[in-house]
Amino acid sequence: MEKEELLERYEAYGDEDVYAEARRLYEQALADGGGDARVLTEFGYLQECHGRLSIRAAVDCYERAIADDSRYDKPHWQLIGATATLGQADKAIDRYQQWLADAPADLRAHRFLASAYLRACDYDHAAQVIRAGLELVPDDPSLTEQQGDLFAATGRPDDALACWQRGFTLDPDNLSPRYSAAFLLERQGRLAEAAAEWRFIIGWCEERGYAITADWPRRELQRLEGRLAGS
């Protein structure tokens, strides 16, 4: 069977054996110098189809995890991100809108719904939910961090950095705001400050013995120091 037919079959049926054979044939074509625009596009689409199926399987796992233990936060965050990646952020929004409607004082519902709106780039509604949640608990670290995310997305970088710093101060076990700060500072061209964030992240990981976690920040710092040396 030709690779093009295998691609068509995999898109239609999702058979992993078909995917494996299609991938082998496309990789062979590329290795043999047949990597023109059409072949590269088809191979990319094969990988895209495979990725979508994998993410749908992940969504199913997260939904089952939530059904098993709705108090466990991690699968909620993962579900929001995965559905957004599939272009289905509205599904997460509907889920957490209903939760918040049923429990208007539930801080977790505010956190998850705000995240779903942010993933959907619905910044007006995200701002409303964040504001309402912070009225309930002004020092909530998660909503404070998400307020930083909102400011970053809407062109207020200094306000974003201030929120992320405050969010980390409120919850020093969560490095997520420091990663966000490092990325934003680099996008702003503030390379020395971005490098300082990566050094902080590396030190935080090393203090806790998280050697694997520290590896990627080290590579990011090395890349950034290369940019600084060449500037």
C-alpha positions as CSV (number, residue, x, y, z in Angstrom):
1,M,0.0,0.0,0.0
2,E,1.3,3.5,-0.9
3,K,2.1,5.9,1.8
4,E,-0.6,8.3,0.6
5,E,-3.3,5.7,1.0
6,L,-1.9,4.7,4.4
7,L,-2.2,8.4,5.5
8,E,-5.8,8.5,4.3
9,R,-6.6,5.3,6.2
10,Y,-4.9,6.5,9.4
11,E,-6.8,9.8,9.3
12,A,-10.1,7.9,8.9
13,Y,-9.6,5.0,11.3
14,G,-6.7,5.7,13.6
15,D,-5.1,2.3,13.4
16,E,-1.7,2.4,15.0
17,D,-0.2,-0.3,12.8
18,V,-1.2,1.8,9.8
19,Y,0.5,4.8,11.3
20,A,3.7,2.9,12.0
21,E,3.9,1.7,8.3
22,A,3.0,5.1,7.0
23,R,5.6,6.8,9.1
24,R,8.2,4.2,7.9
25,L,7.4,4.9,4.3
26,Y,7.5,8.7,4.7
27,E,10.8,8.6,6.6
28,Q,12.2,6.4,3.9
29,A,11.1,8.8,1.2
30,L,12.7,11.7,3.1
31,A,15.9,9.8,3.6
32,D,16.0,9.0,-0.1
33,G,15.8,12.7,-1.0
34,G,12.2,12.7,-1.9
35,G,11.3,15.4,0.7
36,D,9.5,17.9,-1.6
37,A,6.9,20.2,-0.2
38,R,4.1,17.8,-0.8
39,V,5.8,14.8,1.0
40,L,6.8,17.0,3.9
41,T,3.3,18.4,4.2
42,E,1.8,14.9,4.1
43,F,4.3,13.6,6.7
44,G,3.5,16.6,8.9
45,Y,-0.2,15.9,8.7
46,L,0.4,12.3,9.6
47,Q,2.1,13.4,12.8
48,E,-0.6,15.9,13.4
49,C,-3.3,13.2,13.2
50,H,-1.3,11.0,15.5
51,G,-0.9,13.9,18.0
52,R,-4.6,14.7,18.0
53,L,-5.5,11.1,18.7
54,S,-2.9,11.0,21.5
55,I,-4.3,14.2,23.1
56,R,-7.8,12.8,22.8
57,A,-6.7,9.7,24.7
58,A,-5.1,12.1,27.3
59,V,-8.4,14.0,27.7
60,D,-10.1,10.7,28.4
61,C,-7.6,9.9,31.1
62,Y,-8.0,13.3,32.7
63,E,-11.8,13.0,32.7
64,R,-11.6,9.6,34.3
65,A,-9.2,10.9,36.9
66,I,-11.5,13.7,37.7
67,A,-14.4,11.3,38.0
68,D,-12.3,9.2,40.4
69,D,-11.2,12.1,42.6
70,S,-12.6,15.5,41.8
71,R,-10.5,17.1,44.6
72,Y,-7.3,16.3,42.8
73,D,-6.4,19.5,41.0
74,K,-3.8,18.3,38.5
75,P,-6.2,16.5,36.0
76,H,-8.4,19.7,35.9
77,W,-5.4,21.8,34.8
78,Q,-4.3,19.2,32.3
79,L,-7.8,18.8,30.9
80,I,-8.1,22.6,30.3
81,G,-4.8,22.6,28.4
82,A,-5.5,19.5,26.4
83,T,-9.0,20.5,25.3
84,A,-7.6,23.9,24.2
85,T,-4.9,22.2,22.2
86,L,-7.7,20.3,20.3
87,G,-9.5,23.6,19.6
88,Q,-12.2,22.6,22.1
89,A,-11.7,25.2,24.9
90,D,-15.4,25.7,24.9
91,K,-15.9,22.3,26.5
92,A,-13.7,23.2,29.5
93,I,-15.5,26.6,29.7
94,D,-18.9,24.9,29.8
95,R,-17.7,22.4,32.5
96,Y,-16.3,25.1,34.9
97,Q,-19.1,27.6,34.2
98,Q,-21.5,25.0,35.4
99,W,-19.3,24.3,38.5
100,L,-19.1,28.0,39.3
101,A,-22.9,28.4,38.8
102,D,-23.5,25.6,41.2
103,A,-21.0,26.8,43.8
104,P,-20.4,30.6,43.4
105,A,-18.1,30.7,46.4
106,D,-15.9,27.8,45.3
107,L,-12.4,29.2,44.7
108,R,-11.3,26.2,42.7
109,A,-14.1,26.8,40.3
110,H,-12.9,30.4,39.8
111,R,-9.4,29.2,39.2
112,F,-10.3,26.6,36.6
113,L,-12.8,28.7,34.8
114,A,-10.4,31.6,34.6
115,S,-7.7,29.3,33.2
116,A,-10.2,27.9,30.6
117,Y,-11.0,31.5,29.5
118,L,-7.4,32.4,29.3
119,R,-6.7,29.3,27.1
120,A,-9.6,30.4,24.8
121,C,-8.1,34.0,24.7
122,D,-11.4,35.3,26.1
123,Y,-9.7,37.9,28.2
124,D,-12.7,39.9,29.2
125,H,-14.4,36.9,30.8
126,A,-11.1,35.8,32.3
127,A,-10.7,39.2,33.9
128,Q,-14.2,39.0,35.4
129,V,-13.7,35.6,36.9
130,I,-10.2,36.5,38.3
131,R,-11.6,39.7,39.8
132,A,-14.5,37.8,41.4
133,G,-12.2,35.1,42.8
134,L,-9.7,37.7,44.3
135,E,-12.6,39.4,46.0
136,L,-13.3,36.2,47.8
137,V,-9.6,35.5,48.6
138,P,-7.3,38.5,47.8
139,D,-4.1,36.5,48.4
140,D,-5.0,33.4,46.3
141,P,-1.7,32.5,44.6
142,S,-3.3,30.8,41.7
143,L,-5.6,33.6,40.7
144,T,-2.7,36.1,41.3
145,E,-0.6,34.2,38.9
146,Q,-3.4,34.0,36.4
147,Q,-3.9,37.8,36.7
148,G,-0.3,38.0,35.6
149,D,-1.0,35.8,32.7
150,L,-3.9,38.0,31.7
151,F,-1.7,41.2,31.9
152,A,1.0,39.5,29.8
153,A,-1.6,38.6,27.2
154,T,-3.1,42.1,27.1
155,G,0.1,44.1,26.8
156,R,0.9,45.0,30.4
157,P,4.3,43.3,30.9
158,D,5.4,45.1,34.0
159,D,2.0,44.4,35.8
160,A,2.4,40.8,34.7
161,L,5.8,40.5,36.2
162,A,4.6,42.1,39.5
163,C,1.7,39.6,39.7
164,W,4.0,36.7,39.0
165,Q,6.4,37.8,41.7
166,R,3.6,38.2,44.2
167,G,2.2,34.8,43.2
168,F,5.5,33.1,43.8
169,T,5.9,34.9,47.1
170,L,2.4,33.6,48.1
171,D,3.3,30.0,47.0
172,P,7.1,29.5,46.8
173,D,6.7,25.8,46.0
174,N,5.2,26.7,42.6
175,L,7.8,27.8,40.0
176,S,5.4,28.4,37.2
177,P,5.4,32.2,37.7
178,R,9.2,32.3,37.4
179,Y,9.1,30.4,34.2
180,S,6.5,32.8,32.8
181,A,8.7,35.8,33.9
182,A,11.8,34.3,32.2
183,F,9.9,33.9,28.9
184,L,8.3,37.4,29.0
185,L,11.5,39.1,29.9
186,E,13.2,37.5,26.9
187,R,10.4,38.5,24.6
188,Q,10.8,42.0,25.9
189,G,14.5,42.0,25.1
190,R,15.5,42.1,28.7
191,L,18.0,39.3,28.4
192,A,20.0,39.9,31.5
193,E,16.9,39.9,33.7
194,A,15.6,36.7,31.9
195,A,19.0,35.0,32.6
196,A,18.7,36.0,36.2
197,E,15.3,34.2,36.3
198,W,16.8,31.1,34.8
199,R,19.5,31.1,37.4
200,F,16.9,31.4,40.2
201,I,15.0,28.5,38.7
202,I,18.1,26.4,38.5
203,G,19.1,27.2,42.1
204,W,15.6,26.4,43.3
205,C,15.7,23.0,41.6
206,E,19.2,22.2,42.8
207,E,18.4,23.1,46.4
208,R,15.6,20.4,46.3
209,G,17.7,17.8,44.4
210,Y,15.6,18.0,41.2
211,A,18.5,17.3,38.9
212,I,16.3,16.3,35.9
213,T,14.0,19.3,36.3
214,A,17.0,21.6,36.4
215,D,18.5,20.3,33.1
216,W,16.2,22.1,30.7
217,P,16.5,25.5,32.5
218,R,20.3,25.1,32.3
219,R,20.1,24.7,28.6
220,E,17.8,27.7,28.4
221,L,20.3,29.7,30.4
222,Q,23.2,28.6,28.2
223,R,21.3,29.6,25.1
224,L,20.4,33.0,26.6
225,E,24.0,33.6,27.7
226,G,25.1,32.9,24.1
227,R,22.7,35.6,23.0
228,L,24.1,38.0,25.6
229,A,27.6,37.3,24.6
230,G,26.8,38.0,21.0
231,S,24.9,41.2,21.7
